[in-house]
Amino acid sequence: MQGLKALTVLCAALLLAPVARAANADADAAFAKSKNCLACHAIDKKVVGPAFKAVADKYRQDPAALERLALKVRQGGNGVWGVVYMPANAQVSPEESQRLVAWVLGLK
């Protein structure tokens, strides 16, 4: 009987996992919007800056990307995606910039 309960819990967790991931993705997108990231970026198309999915594709395998890109979010920069300068985002804390970049790098 206990094995059946464990199996039921496991099945429920597997069925609900996509719902939880979708809720987290929505929360992270809302967080990005609250930090004004979506003024220049979109998830799947170039706006002023590159699409977040393009950033994820370029840096996903780079183990130093999280730290480097989080710093770039806060300090600004240019030259990687063209001549348009990304302004510094002083309103974004180091922890928030890491959260944003981790979300971007996780996009597929």
Protein Blocks (a to p, Z undefined) as FASTA:
>chain_A
ZZmmmmmmmmmmmmmmmmmmmmmmmmmmmmmmmnommmmbcfkbcfkbccfklmmmmmmm
mmklmmmmmmmmmnopehjnojbdcdddfkbcfklmmmmmmmmmmpZZ
